[in-house]
């Protein structure tokens, strides 16, 4: 059967079914519509959750930097750059193994590392560079300069 003929036959059958009062139950359509909302909303929920993880690491880095604890600030900055610790990475790996790529198009273009949701490759590098600068800083001015570099990138990613 040619595609146009198949389409026409399907349209005739659908019209005939509707005319005879045959249709998919409203409860089933409503349930399917609800499921579509859940599926489509999951991506935004994932982004919101990762942004919350990042906000936590950012706040901790700021607190440690303010206290003069460069080592702990640098560690938090690195966790931000990596979108969390190894436990979060394990969740990301599980999602990837299940076929979920939040930024598949961005990954294909080299903008995001595989599975990353918010932090781009460029932002990751900038945050890790700032983390290294924080670790190497020998005085308050050096720590603050490193934190300011990190904060600029964090603010761009999180919009704050």
NORLINGI-V260382 format. One record per pair of residues at least 24 apart in sequence whose C-alpha atoms are under 10 Angstrom apart, sorted by the first residue. I is the first residue (numbers start at 1). J is the second residue. D is the distance in Angstrom with one decimal. If there is no record, write none. Layout:
<<I,J,D> <I,J,D>>
//
This chain:
<<43,100,9.7> <43,101,9.7> <43,102,6.9> <43,103,9.8> <43,117,9.4> <44,102,9.5> <46,102,8.4> <46,117,7.8> <46,118,9.9> <47,102,8.5> <47,116,9.7> <47,117,6.2> <47,118,7.0> <48,117,9.6> <48,118,9.4> <49,117,9.8> <50,80,9.9> <50,83,7.0> <50,84,8.3> <50,88,9.3> <50,116,9.1> <50,117,7.0> <50,118,7.1> <50,119,9.4> <51,80,9.8> <51,83,8.7> <51,117,8.7> <51,118,7.1> <51,119,9.4> <51,157,8.8> <51,158,6.9> <52,158,9.4> <53,79,9.4> <53,80,8.0> <53,83,7.3> <53,84,6.8> <53,85,9.9> <53,88,9.3> <54,79,8.1> <54,80,5.4> <54,81,8.5> <54,82,9.2> <54,83,6.4> <54,84,7.2> <54,118,8.8> <54,119,9.1> <54,154,8.4> <54,157,9.4> <54,158,8.2> <55,80,8.2> <55,154,8.6> <55,155,9.8> <55,158,7.8> <55,160,9.8> <56,80,8.6> <56,84,9.7> <57,81,9.4> <57,83,9.0> <57,84,7.9> <58,150,8.9> <58,151,7.9> <58,154,7.3> <58,155,9.4> <58,158,9.9> <61,131,9.8> <61,147,8.1> <61,150,9.4> <61,151,9.4> <62,144,9.8> <62,147,7.5> <62,148,9.6> <62,150,9.8> <62,151,8.5> <65,134,8.7> <65,140,8.9> <65,143,6.9> <65,144,7.2> <65,146,9.4> <65,147,7.0> <66,140,9.3> <66,143,9.1> <66,144,8.4> <66,147,9.5> <68,139,8.8> <68,140,7.0> <68,143,7.7> <68,144,9.1> <69,134,9.4> <69,135,9.5> <69,140,9.8> <69,143,8.9> <70,131,8.9> <70,132,9.9> <70,133,9.4> <70,134,5.7> <70,135,5.9> <70,136,8.5> <70,137,7.5> <70,138,9.0> <70,139,9.4> <70,140,9.1> <70,142,9.7> <70,143,6.5> <70,144,9.5> <70,146,9.5> <70,147,9.3> <71,131,8.9> <71,132,9.6> <71,134,7.3> <71,135,5.7> <71,136,9.1> <71,137,9.6> <71,143,10.0> <72,131,9.9> <72,134,9.5> <72,135,8.9> <73,131,7.7> <73,134,7.4> <73,135,8.4> <73,143,9.1> <73,146,9.9> <73,147,8.2> <74,127,9.3> <74,128,8.5> <74,129,9.9> <74,130,7.8> <74,131,4.5> <74,132,6.9> <74,133,8.2> <74,134,5.6> <74,135,6.0> <74,136,9.6> <74,143,9.4> <74,146,9.0> <74,147,8.6> <74,150,9.6> <75,128,9.6> <75,131,7.1> <75,132,9.3> <75,134,9.3> <75,135,8.7> <76,131,8.3> <77,124,9.8> <77,127,6.4> <77,128,7.1> <77,129,9.6> <77,130,7.7> <77,131,5.6> <77,132,9.3> <77,134,9.0> <77,147,8.5> <77,150,7.2> <77,151,9.2> <77,154,9.3> <78,124,8.4> <78,125,9.8> <78,127,6.7> <78,128,5.6> <78,129,9.0> <78,130,8.7> <78,131,6.0> <78,132,8.7> <78,150,9.8> <79,124,9.9> <79,127,9.3> <79,128,9.1> <79,131,9.6> <80,119,8.3> <80,123,9.9> <80,124,8.2> <80,127,7.6> <80,128,8.9> <80,131,9.9> <80,150,9.6> <80,154,8.3> <81,118,9.8> <81,119,6.8> <81,120,8.9> <81,121,9.1> <81,122,9.9> <81,123,7.2> <81,124,4.6> <81,125,7.5> <81,126,8.2> <81,127,5.5> <81,128,6.2> <81,129,9.7> <81,130,9.9> <81,131,9.0> <81,150,9.4> <81,153,9.8> <81,154,9.0> <82,113,9.7> <82,116,8.4> <82,119,7.6> <82,120,9.8> <82,121,9.8> <82,123,9.9> <82,124,6.8> <82,125,9.7> <82,127,9.0> <82,128,8.7> <83,115,9.9> <83,116,7.2> <83,117,8.1> <83,118,7.7> <83,119,6.8> <83,124,8.9> <89,115,8.9> <89,116,9.4> <91,115,9.8> <92,116,7.8> <92,117,9.4> <118,157,6.9> <118,158,8.4> <119,153,9.6> <119,154,9.0> <119,157,7.0> <119,158,9.4> <120,157,8.7> <122,153,9.5> <123,150,9.2> <123,152,9.9> <123,153,6.3> <123,154,8.1> <123,156,9.0> <123,157,8.0> <124,150,9.9> <124,153,8.9> <124,154,9.8> <125,153,10.0> <126,150,7.0> <126,152,9.5> <126,153,7.0> <126,154,9.6> <127,151,8.5> <127,152,9.3> <127,153,6.9> <127,154,7.9>>
//
